[in-house]
């Protein structure tokens, strides 16, 4: 489910060569099948990877299914589904939460409703929505369509904090109510870029449900799960029944749900169930390895199920067709499914998924007739779910190339072309959530002296080498097959595309640097302390002042108190609010108070700036402030005003926006 500017000229992307996945894979199809190991050998290989990960990455349990040529060649559970009482993972019975892999069911449901004539992919999505949920133009002329939602190019900002997940089932809202109350801003024209949107997928699910006259949960069951005999797969969640919501998960399934865990660094902690039913089409599904094996076999066989078909040839063709023209190695969205670049020049499609505790991946490789599903029940499972499919494909195709790829020393001379700070488009663009995104989601690009490009985002560091000319903007992982592509304009990289293409990273303007905001905050805090200290220790002879200066002095003192209060409240919020809790507890009383204090302080700073000409000119020498105090007032007003304007640009002065 993973959760968070300027116009993007797609014309620049068209300069890159584009190859279809089918073309890329055709060259390797025959040798790959000849090199395939027997199932027992492949099972032993996967066992080694998964069991090592459970120990090294501190994972409680995992479930895996591998299919090939219409047969299940591996279906296995590892570790535990719960600790108290201890319950082993059963691939036939234990349900794992799928996160955004749920979206593949949603997109197939939309495509089936399109085949039935109840939806049209290129018509405005508002035609298929109840009036209360319909999107507003918000200044954009091109309407959002189901096709644009499938490629995550609807142009929405991404907001998640405080509403995407819920711990209390009483807070779960009906899908239509959620879509109306949590409608995001549209920040880009439709079709301009892909920027991942849980809201967009949920909107598509509501359109399918509204067109069919059924709840989304029931539609998915009738359309997909029942025809595939996926009796242990459901979008429903274990909660008390409510008349305004679809029926909850059946007790028999709820009893077999895996628990979710986090690793604290010294112990495992079982986490409460995370309710996603208010945005069900985006991520509330749960399933077993056995059911997912059936699903993958059907997808690999063009929708054929026994003597019948789950969906028609139109949908089968859609899953082979990228919606967006992208550089080679960059996901073009196969009607909602992610296109993967895999070892040996092969391509695949599927989806990643994550809640706070469950990590999942499903990868299908049509050229090999191969499907890999893996899910873990611990927050540390991402490394396993992201690498298992590639490792299996490497094994099937006789192993990887030699790593690491060699550095390109000539890249260092072109470092200024790429180096800088970038910010992703999958984020909130305003309010306190927008400020937090700017503070925490920045990506830094550096070039090492030996000629490797390094990206740093949070705690994740990756290195890349040029693929082609060093000024061409194409890079490949030095230990894998993942690509990064920079869009170069006016002699500098302005944007960067990732392999998954879930967002575009844009070079940040100078005012958007966290370091600048931190420096302004420190200077403002220091100025406020000096102002209050001077008021306490000022010599009595320095109390000479005019009426205007007296009022200005009061404003200066008040704004200093408010700035110190705002900074103290913000630091208190940062020190006492775990990052993992932000998705549930947002924005919180301390952060709201900090923002409100900063807003009032900024208004007082504006008033002080307005009084500045009168303060500097008023009074005679004997009944006016000293030159030093006038200079101090001017400096304090300027510093406070600059900091306030920076906070306004960052969204920090919008406590009502959250």
Buried (B, 14 or more C-beta within 10 A) or exposed (E): BBBBBEEBBBEBBEEBEBEBBEEBBEEBBEEBBEBBEEBEEBBEBBBEBBBEBBEEBBBBBBBBBBBBEEEBBBBBBBBBBBBEEEBEBBBEBBBBBBBBBBBBBBBBBBBBBBBEEBBBBEEBBBBBBEEEBBBEEEEBEEBBBBBBBBBBBBBBBBBBBBBBBBEEBEEBBBBBBBBBEBBBBBBBBBBBBBBBBBBBBBBBBBBBBBBBEBBBBBBBBEBBBEBBEBBBBBBBBBBEEEEEBBEBBEEEBBEBBBBBBBBEEEEBEBBEBBBBBBBBBBBBBBBBBBBBBBBBBBBBBBBBBEEEBBBBEEBBEBBBEBBBEBBBBBBBBBBBBBBBBBBBBBBBBBBBBBBBBBBBBBBBBBBBBBBBBBBBBBBBBBBBBBBBBBBBBBBBBBEBEEEEBEBBEEBBEBBEBBBBBBBBBBBBBBBBBBBBBBBBBBBEBBBBEEBBBBBBBEEEEBBBBBBEEBBBBBBBBBBBBBBBBBBBEEEEBBBBBBBBBBBBBBBBEEEBBBEEBEEBBEBBBEBBEBBBEBEEEEEEEEEBBBEBBEBBBEBBBBBBBBBBBBBBBBBBBEEEBEEEEBBBBBBBEBBBBBBBBBBBBBBBBBBBBEBBEBBBEBBEEEEBBBEEBBEBBBBBBBBBBBBBBBBBBBBBBBBEBB
